[in-house]
Amino acid sequence: MKTFNFYLVFSFLLIFSSCVPNADDIQNPETEDTTETPIDVLENLLIPDNFNFETERSVTLSISDATPFVKYEIFAYSENSSSEEENISEALNNLLYSGKPFNGELNQSFSLSSVYDKVYLLRKDGLEYTSEIITILNNQINFKSASKTTNSDKSASKTNTDSCSICTDNFFLNSDFENGPTLPTTFIITNETNVEGWSTTATDNKIELWKSGFNGVPAQNGTYFAELNANQSSALYQRICTSPGAEISWSVWHRGRSKVDKAVVRIGENLATATIEATMETGTSAWVQYSGTYTVPADQQDTYFIFEAIGGGSVGNFIDNIVITETVAGDCTSVNNKMYYPTELTNATLAFEDLWPYSGDYDFNDLVISYNIQTILDAENNVTQLDYNYTLESIGASYTNGFGLELEGVSPSAISNVTGQNLTEGFIQNNANGTEQSQQNAVIIFFDNSHINVGISNTISIVFETPITTAALGTAPFNPFLIVNKDRLKEVHLPTKATTYYPTTTTIETSGDVKDSDGDFKSPTGLPWAINITGEYRAPKEKVLITDAYNYFATWATSGGTRKIDWFQSKNGYRVEANLKD
C-alpha cells in the first residue's frame, strides 16, 4: 500500500491557490484610446465625391420680345410666405437683372443662389406692366412675349463708343408724313400701322392724312401732312430713345382747318405724365412754327413726343414737318442694363482656412469677405464694367494674407483699367491696367495685407477694353483666392478651382500630414479650405468648428447639397448664436 504524502499535497494546493485571482485582483485590460475628436468627426463625414460645397449654380436667361423700348426686371423668387402677394413683395428686393432686349432678344448667363428655384419676371412697356412667376427648369429661364407691333419699330439711334444709346438727328421717324399710303388728290383715314413711326390715342386707331393742295391747303413740307382730329379729338405721338440729361430741340408746324384750332405739345416719360411744353393756337391762313427745348430727366431712357388736339371733334389741327434734334448729349451711365450677384440688395460671403494643404481648425474665419457684384452691360447686353463691392468682415489668423480674383478665360489685355486696389507690401507686380503681371488670365489683387483692411468697405471696378459677353466673362463668384502670408506662390481656392499661373511653378507639398496632395483644394474626405455662401454668413468664433456654429452644415454637406440648402440663413434653430462672432 502506498503511503499518502500530505506534505506534497499541501504544497501543491498552496501554489495553485496563489495563481487564481480574486475579484479585487481583476482589472480591465489596457486598450488604445479610440475617442474621436470633433475635428475627426468632421473630417470623417461621408461627403459625396462630386460635391464642391457650392451654394449657387449658373443659369441662362432667354427672352424673346421685339416690342420697342420694352424693359425687363428679373427677381429671385421664393415661397417663404403663405401668400403669393407677400412672396412677390419679398422678391422685389431681390433684383437679378434690369434692362432691355437687343434686336428683340435677351440672352444672359448669371449665378443664382441654390435656395431659389423660381424667378419673378416684370415686363414694362410704357405704362403697361405685366408679370409672371417662372419655374427654373434645367437651369434655364425662358420667356417669349407676343410683341406689340408699333410704328416705332424702326426707331433710329446711334451707339457711341460706350455702346450707350444716344438719340441724334433723324432719330424721329417720318417727321413730315411722307412714308404712308399713296394718296389720291384728297385725303385718307387709315390705321396707324400704315403710317411709319406714328401712333395715335384715338380709340379707333385711325390717323388722317391730307395731300398737299386738297381743299386749297398746301403741305408745309413735301407732299403730305396730318390732321390730329381724324374721327375724334386725339393725339399723334412717337416714343423715342433718349439719354438722361440730353437737351433736345423740337419744332412743329401747325395750322387751323376751318377756324382757329388749338393743340398742345406734351413731352415726357409716358402718355399720362408728359407735361405741356407749348400751346398752339393757329388760324387757317398760314402754317405757324412752334418750337422749344426739353431736357431729359435722370433715369429716363425713352421719351414721348405728343401732339394733342384740344377739342374740335373730327375736324381740325393740321401738323407737318416736325424736327427733333439732340443738341446736348446726355449722360450714358444711367441707361445701362445691369446684373447683380447675389441680388441687388444682398451680399454673398467668402470664407477661408489658410493652413492649406494641412488641416485647419475648420472655423472658416481666417479671412471672411462679404461682397456684392454689379455687372454693367451696354445696349447689346455685353459687359462693360464689373464693380466688386466688398467688406473684409473678419480675420482669424495671424498670417498677413492677401486676396485676389481671376477672370478665367479673360485675357489681361481685355481689361482697360482697374481701380480700388490697396497694395502696400511690395510683392505684387501689376501691369499698367491694374492686372497682375505674368498672368495668362486677368488676375486682380484686391489687397495684400488683410490686417490693415479688416472692417473696411471698398469697391474694385474692372473696366473692359471692349464689351464682352456674359458667357465669355463667366459667372460669379469667378475664381477668388487667398494669398497665404505674403507668399505669392501659395494660394487657397474654392474646391476644384485651378490656381493662377504663379503657383503652378511650385510643387505641392507631400509630407505625411498633407491633406491635399493633388491640389484640388479638397481633403481626402472632401472637405474644402474655402467656401462661397450666397448670403449673410457670420464667422464662428476662434477654434469653433463650423458644424458647432451652423447646425445643418453637416446635413447639407453629406447630402451633396440637396438637403438644408439654406443652412447658412438666420432661421430658427439654424445657428448657434453663442458660437458666432459678433
C-alpha positions as CSV (number, residue, x, y, z in Angstrom):
1,M,0.0,0.0,0.0
2,K,1.2,3.4,-1.0
3,T,1.6,6.0,1.7
4,F,-0.1,9.4,1.1
5,N,2.3,12.3,1.3
6,F,0.3,15.1,2.9
7,Y,3.2,17.5,2.7
8,L,3.3,17.2,-1.1
9,V,-0.5,17.7,-1.4
10,F,-0.5,20.7,0.9
11,S,2.4,22.3,-1.0
12,F,0.5,21.8,-4.4
13,L,-2.7,23.4,-3.1
14,L,-0.8,26.3,-1.7
15,I,0.9,27.0,-5.0
16,F,-2.4,26.7,-7.1
17,S,-4.4,29.0,-4.9
18,S,-1.8,31.7,-5.2
19,C,-2.3,31.6,-9.0
20,V,-6.1,32.1,-9.0
21,P,-7.0,35.9,-9.0
22,N,-9.8,37.2,-6.7
23,A,-12.3,39.8,-7.7
24,D,-10.1,42.6,-6.3
25,D,-7.2,41.5,-8.4
26,I,-9.2,41.5,-11.7
27,Q,-8.6,44.7,-13.8
28,N,-9.8,45.7,-17.2
29,P,-7.1,45.1,-19.8
30,E,-5.3,48.2,-21.2
31,T,-6.7,49.3,-24.6
32,E,-5.8,52.1,-27.1
33,D,-7.9,55.3,-26.7
34,T,-10.2,55.5,-29.8
35,T,-12.2,58.5,-28.8
36,E,-12.8,60.8,-31.8
37,T,-12.1,64.5,-31.6
38,P,-14.7,66.9,-33.0
39,I,-12.3,67.6,-35.9
40,D,-12.0,63.8,-36.5
41,V,-15.8,63.6,-36.7
42,L,-15.9,66.5,-39.2
43,E,-13.1,65.0,-41.3
44,N,-14.8,61.7,-41.4
45,L,-18.2,63.0,-42.7
46,L,-19.3,60.9,-45.7
47,I,-19.3,63.7,-48.4
48,P,-20.2,62.7,-52.0
49,D,-17.1,62.8,-54.2
50,N,-18.6,65.2,-56.7
51,F,-19.8,67.7,-54.1
52,N,-17.9,71.0,-54.2
53,F,-19.7,73.0,-51.5
54,E,-21.4,75.3,-54.0
55,T,-24.3,77.4,-52.8
56,E,-25.1,78.7,-56.3
57,R,-25.5,77.5,-59.9
58,S,-25.2,79.1,-63.3
59,V,-28.5,79.8,-65.1
60,T,-29.3,81.1,-68.5
61,L,-31.9,83.8,-69.1
62,S,-33.5,83.8,-72.6
63,I,-36.2,86.4,-73.5
64,S,-37.7,86.9,-77.0
65,D,-39.6,90.2,-77.3
66,A,-39.4,92.5,-80.3
67,T,-41.6,95.2,-78.7
68,P,-39.7,98.5,-79.0
69,F,-38.4,100.1,-75.7
70,V,-39.8,97.2,-73.6
71,K,-37.9,96.8,-70.3
72,Y,-37.5,93.7,-68.1
73,E,-36.6,93.2,-64.5
74,I,-35.9,89.7,-63.1
75,F,-36.1,89.0,-59.4
76,A,-35.2,85.9,-57.3
77,Y,-38.5,84.4,-56.0
78,S,-39.1,82.1,-53.1
79,E,-42.2,80.9,-51.4
80,N,-41.3,81.7,-47.8
81,S,-44.7,83.2,-47.1
82,S,-48.2,81.7,-47.3
83,S,-49.5,84.2,-49.8
84,E,-48.2,85.0,-53.3
85,E,-48.6,88.7,-52.7
86,E,-46.2,88.5,-49.7
87,N,-43.7,86.4,-51.8
88,I,-43.8,88.9,-54.6
89,S,-43.3,91.8,-52.2
90,E,-40.2,90.0,-50.9
91,A,-39.0,89.2,-54.4
92,L,-39.0,92.8,-55.4
93,N,-36.0,93.3,-53.0
94,N,-34.0,90.6,-54.9
95,L,-33.3,92.1,-58.3
96,L,-31.0,90.0,-60.6
97,Y,-31.3,91.8,-63.9
98,S,-32.6,95.0,-65.2
99,G,-32.5,96.0,-68.9
100,K,-33.9,95.8,-72.4
101,P,-33.6,93.2,-75.1
102,F,-31.4,94.0,-78.1
103,N,-32.9,93.3,-81.5
104,G,-35.8,91.5,-79.8
105,E,-33.5,89.0,-77.9
106,L,-32.0,88.8,-74.5
107,N,-29.6,86.0,-73.6
108,Q,-27.7,86.2,-70.3
109,S,-25.8,83.8,-68.1
110,F,-25.6,84.6,-64.4
111,S,-25.3,82.9,-61.0
112,L,-28.3,82.2,-58.8
113,S,-28.4,81.1,-55.2
114,S,-29.5,77.4,-54.9
115,V,-32.2,78.5,-52.4
116,Y,-34.2,79.8,-55.4
117,D,-36.0,77.6,-58.0
118,K,-38.2,80.4,-59.4
119,V,-37.9,83.9,-60.6
120,Y,-40.4,86.8,-60.8
121,L,-40.4,88.5,-64.2
122,L,-41.6,92.0,-64.6
123,R,-42.2,93.5,-68.0
124,K,-42.6,97.2,-68.5
125,D,-43.9,98.6,-71.8
126,G,-44.6,102.3,-71.2
127,L,-47.4,102.4,-68.6
128,E,-48.3,98.8,-69.1
129,Y,-46.9,96.3,-66.6
130,T,-47.2,92.6,-66.9
131,S,-45.6,89.9,-64.7
132,E,-45.1,86.2,-64.4
133,I,-43.6,83.7,-61.9
134,I,-41.4,81.3,-63.9
135,T,-40.0,78.0,-62.6
136,I,-36.4,77.4,-63.5
137,L,-36.0,74.1,-65.4
138,N,-32.6,72.6,-66.2
139,N,-31.1,75.9,-65.1
140,Q,-33.0,77.7,-67.9
141,I,-35.3,80.7,-67.6
142,N,-37.3,81.1,-70.8
143,F,-39.8,83.7,-71.7
144,K,-41.4,84.7,-75.0
145,S,-43.7,87.7,-75.4
146,A,-46.3,88.2,-78.0
147,S,-44.7,91.5,-79.1
148,K,-46.7,94.5,-80.0
149,T,-46.1,95.8,-83.5
150,T,-46.0,99.5,-83.5
151,N,-44.9,102.1,-86.0
152,S,-41.8,102.9,-83.9
153,D,-40.1,99.6,-84.7
154,K,-37.6,101.3,-86.9
155,S,-36.7,104.0,-84.4
156,A,-33.3,105.2,-85.3
157,S,-30.5,105.9,-82.9
158,K,-26.7,105.6,-82.9
159,T,-24.4,104.0,-80.4
160,N,-21.4,105.8,-79.1
161,T,-18.1,104.3,-78.0
162,D,-19.6,103.2,-74.7
163,S,-22.4,101.4,-76.5
164,C,-24.9,103.8,-74.9
165,S,-28.0,104.7,-76.9
166,I,-27.8,108.4,-77.9
167,C,-30.6,109.9,-79.9
168,T,-29.4,112.3,-82.6
169,D,-30.5,113.9,-85.9
170,N,-33.1,111.8,-87.8
171,F,-34.0,109.6,-84.9
172,F,-37.6,110.9,-85.2
173,L,-39.3,108.9,-87.9
174,N,-41.5,110.1,-90.8
175,S,-41.4,113.7,-89.5
176,D,-43.3,115.1,-92.5
177,F,-45.7,112.1,-93.1
178,E,-44.2,111.2,-96.4
179,N,-44.0,107.5,-95.5
180,G,-47.5,106.2,-95.6
181,P,-50.2,105.0,-98.1
182,T,-50.1,106.6,-101.5
183,L,-52.9,109.1,-101.6
184,P,-55.2,110.3,-104.3
185,T,-55.7,114.0,-104.7
186,T,-57.7,114.3,-101.5
187,F,-57.2,112.6,-98.1
188,I,-57.3,109.3,-96.3
189,I,-58.2,108.0,-92.9
190,T,-56.1,104.9,-92.3
191,N,-55.0,102.6,-89.5
192,E,-51.9,103.8,-87.5
193,T,-49.9,100.8,-88.6
194,N,-49.9,102.2,-92.1
195,V,-48.1,105.4,-91.1
196,E,-44.5,104.8,-90.2
197,G,-43.3,105.9,-86.8
198,W,-46.6,107.3,-85.6
199,S,-49.2,106.1,-83.1
200,T,-52.5,107.7,-82.0
201,T,-54.5,107.9,-78.9
202,A,-57.7,107.6,-80.9
203,T,-59.8,104.7,-79.7
204,D,-60.3,103.5,-83.3
205,N,-56.5,103.7,-84.0
206,K,-57.1,105.9,-87.1
207,I,-54.8,108.6,-88.5
208,E,-56.0,111.2,-91.1
209,L,-53.5,112.3,-93.9
210,W,-54.1,115.0,-96.4
211,K,-52.4,115.5,-99.8
212,S,-50.9,118.9,-100.5
213,G,-53.4,121.2,-102.3
214,F,-56.6,119.4,-101.2
215,N,-59.2,122.0,-100.3
216,G,-56.6,124.6,-101.1
217,V,-54.3,123.7,-98.2
218,P,-50.7,123.2,-99.1
219,A,-48.3,120.9,-97.2
220,Q,-45.7,122.9,-95.2
221,N,-43.1,120.5,-96.5
222,G,-43.2,117.7,-99.0
223,T,-46.5,116.2,-100.3
224,Y,-48.4,115.1,-97.2
225,F,-49.5,116.3,-93.8
226,A,-51.6,115.1,-90.9
227,E,-54.8,116.2,-89.2
228,L,-54.9,115.5,-85.4
229,N,-58.7,115.3,-85.4
230,A,-59.4,112.3,-87.6
231,N,-62.7,110.7,-86.4
232,Q,-62.3,112.2,-82.9
233,S,-60.2,114.6,-80.9
234,S,-57.0,112.8,-80.3
235,A,-53.2,112.9,-80.3
236,L,-50.4,111.7,-82.5
237,Y,-47.2,110.7,-80.8
238,Q,-43.8,109.0,-81.1
239,R,-41.8,107.2,-78.3
240,I,-38.1,107.6,-78.9
241,C,-34.8,106.6,-77.3
242,T,-33.2,109.3,-75.2
243,S,-30.3,109.7,-72.8
244,P,-30.7,111.2,-69.3
245,G,-29.5,114.8,-69.3
246,A,-29.8,115.2,-73.0
247,E,-31.1,118.6,-74.3
248,I,-33.5,118.1,-77.2
249,S,-34.6,120.9,-79.6
250,W,-38.0,120.4,-81.1
251,S,-40.2,122.3,-83.6
252,V,-43.6,121.6,-85.3
253,W,-45.7,123.5,-87.9
254,H,-49.4,123.9,-87.0
255,R,-52.4,125.2,-88.9
256,G,-56.1,125.5,-88.4
257,R,-58.5,123.8,-90.7
258,S,-61.8,125.8,-90.6
259,K,-61.1,128.1,-87.7
260,V,-58.5,128.9,-85.1
261,D,-57.6,125.4,-83.9
262,K,-55.9,124.6,-80.5
263,A,-53.5,121.9,-79.7
264,V,-50.7,121.3,-77.2
265,V,-47.2,119.8,-77.4
266,R,-46.6,117.4,-74.4
267,I,-43.3,115.7,-73.7
268,G,-42.4,113.2,-71.0
269,E,-41.7,109.6,-69.9
270,N,-45.2,108.3,-70.7
271,L,-48.6,109.4,-72.1
272,A,-50.0,110.0,-68.7
273,T,-47.3,112.1,-67.1
274,A,-45.9,114.0,-70.1
275,T,-46.1,117.8,-69.4
276,I,-47.3,120.6,-71.7
277,E,-44.3,122.2,-73.3
278,A,-46.3,124.6,-75.7
279,T,-49.8,125.5,-76.6
280,M,-50.6,126.1,-80.3
281,E,-53.4,128.3,-81.5
282,T,-53.4,128.9,-85.2
283,G,-55.8,130.2,-87.8
284,T,-56.5,128.9,-91.4
285,S,-54.5,131.4,-93.4
286,A,-50.9,130.0,-92.9
287,W,-48.7,127.5,-91.2
288,V,-47.1,128.7,-88.0
289,Q,-44.0,127.1,-86.4
290,Y,-43.8,126.4,-82.7
291,S,-40.5,125.3,-81.0
292,G,-38.8,124.8,-77.7
293,T,-36.2,122.7,-75.9
294,Y,-36.6,119.7,-73.5
295,T,-34.1,118.3,-71.0
296,V,-34.4,114.6,-70.4
297,P,-34.7,113.9,-66.6
298,A,-32.3,111.5,-64.8
299,D,-33.0,107.8,-65.4
300,Q,-35.4,108.5,-68.3
301,Q,-34.4,106.2,-71.1
302,D,-37.1,106.9,-73.6
303,T,-39.4,109.9,-74.2
304,Y,-42.8,110.5,-75.6
305,F,-43.4,113.5,-78.0
306,I,-47.1,114.1,-78.1
307,F,-49.1,116.5,-80.3
308,E,-52.6,116.6,-78.9
309,A,-55.8,118.3,-80.1
310,I,-57.8,120.3,-77.7
311,G,-61.4,119.8,-78.7
312,G,-62.7,120.1,-82.2
313,G,-64.3,116.6,-82.6
314,S,-63.4,115.2,-86.0
315,V,-62.3,118.4,-87.6
316,G,-59.1,120.5,-87.0
317,N,-55.4,120.8,-86.2
318,F,-53.1,120.2,-89.2
319,I,-49.4,119.4,-88.3
320,D,-46.4,118.9,-90.5
321,N,-42.6,119.0,-90.7
322,I,-41.7,118.0,-87.1
323,V,-38.0,118.4,-86.3
324,I,-36.4,116.8,-83.2
325,T,-32.7,117.2,-82.6
326,E,-30.5,116.3,-79.7
327,T,-28.3,119.4,-79.2
328,V,-26.6,118.4,-76.0
329,A,-25.6,114.8,-75.4
330,G,-26.9,113.1,-72.2
331,D,-25.2,111.0,-69.6
332,C,-25.0,107.4,-70.6
333,T,-24.0,106.0,-67.3
334,S,-27.6,105.6,-66.0
335,V,-29.0,104.0,-69.1
336,N,-27.0,100.8,-68.9
337,N,-28.5,97.4,-68.3
338,K,-27.3,95.8,-65.1
339,M,-26.9,92.4,-63.4
340,Y,-26.4,91.7,-59.7
341,Y,-24.9,88.9,-57.6
342,P,-26.3,87.5,-55.5
343,T,-29.0,90.2,-55.8
344,E,-29.0,94.0,-55.9
345,L,-29.5,94.4,-52.1
346,T,-27.9,91.3,-50.6
347,N,-24.3,90.1,-50.2
348,A,-22.5,86.9,-50.6
349,T,-19.7,85.7,-48.4
350,L,-16.3,84.1,-49.0
351,A,-14.8,82.2,-46.0
352,F,-11.2,80.8,-46.0
353,E,-9.0,78.5,-44.0
354,D,-5.3,79.5,-44.5
355,L,-3.4,76.4,-43.4
356,W,-3.7,74.6,-46.8
357,P,-2.6,71.9,-47.6
358,Y,-2.7,70.9,-43.9
359,S,-5.8,70.5,-41.7
360,G,-7.0,73.7,-40.2
361,D,-9.4,74.2,-37.3
362,Y,-12.4,74.4,-39.6
363,D,-13.8,77.5,-38.1
364,F,-13.7,79.2,-41.6
365,N,-12.8,82.6,-40.2
366,D,-9.2,83.2,-41.2
367,L,-10.5,85.5,-44.0
368,V,-14.2,86.4,-44.4
369,I,-15.2,88.8,-47.2
370,S,-18.8,90.0,-47.6
371,Y,-19.4,91.2,-51.2
372,N,-21.8,92.2,-53.9
373,I,-21.1,92.3,-57.6
374,Q,-22.8,94.7,-60.0
375,T,-22.2,93.9,-63.7
376,I,-22.8,96.8,-66.1
377,L,-24.0,96.0,-69.6
378,D,-24.3,98.0,-72.7
379,A,-27.3,98.3,-75.0
380,E,-26.4,94.9,-76.6
381,N,-26.2,93.3,-73.1
382,N,-22.5,92.9,-73.2
383,V,-20.3,93.5,-70.2
384,T,-18.5,96.9,-70.0
385,Q,-17.7,97.0,-66.3
386,L,-17.6,94.9,-63.2
387,D,-18.0,96.6,-59.8
388,Y,-17.0,94.3,-56.9
389,N,-18.2,95.9,-53.7
390,Y,-16.8,94.2,-50.6
391,T,-16.1,94.4,-46.9
392,L,-13.4,92.4,-45.2
393,E,-15.5,91.3,-42.3
394,S,-13.2,89.1,-40.2
395,I,-9.7,87.8,-39.9
396,G,-9.0,84.9,-37.5
397,A,-5.4,84.4,-38.5
398,S,-2.0,85.8,-37.5
399,Y,-0.9,85.5,-41.1
400,T,-0.7,88.6,-43.3
401,N,-3.0,87.3,-46.0
402,G,-4.0,88.8,-49.3
403,F,-6.9,88.4,-51.6
404,G,-7.4,88.3,-55.4
405,L,-9.7,87.3,-58.2
406,E,-9.1,85.6,-61.5
407,L,-11.3,86.0,-64.5
408,E,-10.8,82.7,-66.2
409,G,-10.6,82.9,-70.0
410,V,-10.3,86.7,-70.0
411,S,-7.0,88.0,-71.3
412,P,-5.3,90.7,-69.2
413,S,-5.3,92.8,-72.4
414,A,-9.1,92.7,-72.3
415,I,-9.1,95.0,-69.3
416,S,-8.9,98.7,-69.8
417,N,-8.3,99.7,-66.1
418,V,-8.8,98.6,-62.6
419,T,-9.4,100.9,-59.7
420,G,-9.7,100.5,-55.9
421,Q,-6.8,98.1,-55.1
422,N,-4.9,98.5,-51.8
423,L,-1.4,97.1,-52.3
424,T,1.1,98.0,-49.6
425,E,3.5,95.1,-49.2
426,G,5.6,95.4,-52.3
427,F,5.4,91.8,-53.6
428,I,2.6,92.3,-56.1
429,Q,3.7,93.5,-59.6
430,N,1.0,94.9,-61.8
431,N,0.6,95.9,-65.4
432,A,-0.4,99.5,-66.2
433,N,-4.0,98.5,-66.4
434,G,-4.1,97.1,-62.9
435,T,-3.9,93.4,-63.7
436,E,-1.1,91.3,-62.3
437,Q,1.9,90.8,-64.4
438,S,2.9,87.5,-66.0
439,Q,-0.6,86.0,-65.8
440,Q,-2.3,84.2,-68.7
441,N,-5.7,85.3,-67.5
442,A,-6.8,88.6,-66.0
443,V,-5.9,88.5,-62.3
444,I,-6.7,91.4,-60.0
445,I,-5.2,91.5,-56.5
446,F,-7.6,93.4,-54.2
447,F,-5.2,93.8,-51.2
448,D,-2.0,92.2,-49.9
449,N,-2.3,92.8,-46.2
450,S,-5.6,91.7,-44.5
451,H,-4.7,93.2,-41.2
452,I,-4.9,96.8,-42.4
453,N,-8.0,96.2,-44.4
454,V,-10.2,94.5,-41.9
455,G,-13.5,96.3,-41.4
456,I,-13.0,98.5,-44.4
457,S,-15.6,98.6,-47.3
458,N,-14.2,99.1,-50.8
459,T,-15.1,98.8,-54.4
460,I,-12.9,97.2,-57.1
461,S,-14.0,98.5,-60.5
462,I,-12.9,96.5,-63.6
463,V,-13.5,98.3,-66.9
464,F,-13.2,96.3,-70.1
465,E,-11.4,97.5,-73.2
466,T,-14.2,96.4,-75.4
467,P,-17.5,94.8,-74.2
468,I,-17.6,91.1,-73.8
469,T,-20.5,88.6,-73.4
470,T,-21.5,87.3,-70.1
471,A,-20.7,83.8,-71.4
472,A,-17.1,84.9,-72.1
473,L,-16.8,86.5,-68.7
474,G,-18.1,83.6,-66.7
475,T,-20.3,83.7,-63.7
476,A,-19.8,84.7,-60.1
477,P,-18.0,84.0,-57.8
478,F,-15.5,83.6,-60.7
479,N,-12.1,82.3,-59.2
480,P,-11.4,84.1,-55.9
481,F,-8.3,83.1,-53.9
482,L,-6.4,83.9,-50.7
483,I,-2.7,84.6,-50.8
484,V,-1.1,82.9,-47.7
485,N,1.1,85.1,-45.6
486,K,2.6,87.2,-48.4
487,D,3.8,84.0,-50.2
488,R,2.8,84.7,-53.8
489,L,3.3,81.1,-54.7
490,K,0.7,79.8,-52.2
491,E,-2.9,80.4,-53.0
492,V,-6.1,78.9,-51.4
493,H,-9.0,78.5,-53.8
494,L,-12.6,77.1,-53.8
495,P,-12.8,73.4,-54.3
496,T,-11.6,72.1,-57.8
497,K,-10.7,75.7,-58.9
498,A,-7.3,76.0,-60.5
499,T,-4.5,78.2,-59.2
500,T,-3.4,81.1,-61.2
501,Y,-0.3,80.9,-63.3
502,Y,2.1,81.8,-60.5
503,P,1.6,78.8,-58.1
504,T,1.8,76.3,-61.0
505,T,5.5,76.9,-60.9
506,T,5.8,75.3,-57.4
507,T,5.4,71.7,-56.2
508,I,2.6,70.7,-53.9
509,E,3.9,69.6,-50.5
510,T,3.8,65.9,-50.0
511,S,4.6,65.3,-46.3
512,G,2.6,62.8,-44.3
513,D,0.4,65.4,-42.8
514,V,-0.7,67.0,-46.1
515,K,-4.4,66.7,-46.7
516,D,-4.4,67.8,-50.4
517,S,-1.7,66.1,-52.3
518,D,-3.4,66.5,-55.7
519,G,-4.1,70.3,-55.4
520,D,-7.9,70.3,-55.9
521,F,-8.4,72.1,-52.6
522,K,-10.4,69.2,-51.2
523,S,-9.2,66.9,-48.4
524,P,-9.3,63.1,-48.9
525,T,-12.8,63.0,-47.4
526,G,-13.9,66.0,-49.5
527,L,-13.6,69.0,-47.1
528,P,-12.7,72.4,-48.5
529,W,-10.4,75.2,-47.4
530,A,-12.7,77.8,-48.8
531,I,-16.5,78.2,-49.3
532,N,-18.7,80.7,-51.1
533,I,-22.0,81.4,-49.4
534,T,-24.8,83.2,-51.3
535,G,-26.0,85.1,-48.3
536,E,-25.0,86.6,-45.0
537,Y,-22.5,84.4,-43.0
538,R,-21.3,85.2,-39.5
539,A,-17.9,83.6,-38.8
540,P,-17.6,81.1,-36.0
541,K,-15.5,82.2,-33.0
542,E,-11.9,81.1,-32.9
543,K,-11.5,77.3,-32.7
544,V,-15.2,76.7,-33.0
545,L,-16.0,74.2,-35.8
546,I,-18.4,75.4,-38.4
547,T,-20.6,72.4,-37.5
548,D,-20.8,73.7,-34.0
549,A,-21.9,77.1,-35.2
550,Y,-24.2,76.0,-38.0
551,N,-26.4,73.1,-37.1
552,Y,-27.2,71.9,-40.6
553,F,-23.8,72.4,-42.3
554,A,-23.1,68.6,-41.9
555,T,-26.6,67.7,-43.2
556,W,-26.0,69.9,-46.3
557,A,-22.5,68.5,-46.9
558,T,-23.3,64.8,-46.5
559,S,-26.4,65.2,-48.8
560,G,-24.3,66.6,-51.6
561,G,-26.1,69.9,-51.3
562,T,-29.6,68.5,-51.7
563,R,-30.8,68.9,-48.1
564,K,-30.8,72.1,-46.0
565,I,-29.5,74.2,-48.9
566,D,-30.4,77.2,-46.7
567,W,-28.1,76.0,-43.8
568,F,-26.4,79.5,-43.5
569,Q,-29.6,81.5,-43.1
570,S,-30.7,83.1,-39.9
571,K,-33.7,80.8,-39.3
572,N,-34.9,79.4,-36.1
573,G,-32.6,76.6,-35.0
574,Y,-30.1,77.0,-37.8
575,R,-27.4,78.9,-35.9
576,V,-25.7,78.6,-32.5
577,E,-25.5,82.3,-31.7
578,A,-23.2,81.8,-28.8
579,N,-20.6,80.3,-31.1
580,L,-20.6,83.1,-33.7
581,K,-18.6,86.3,-33.8
582,D,-20.5,89.5,-33.2
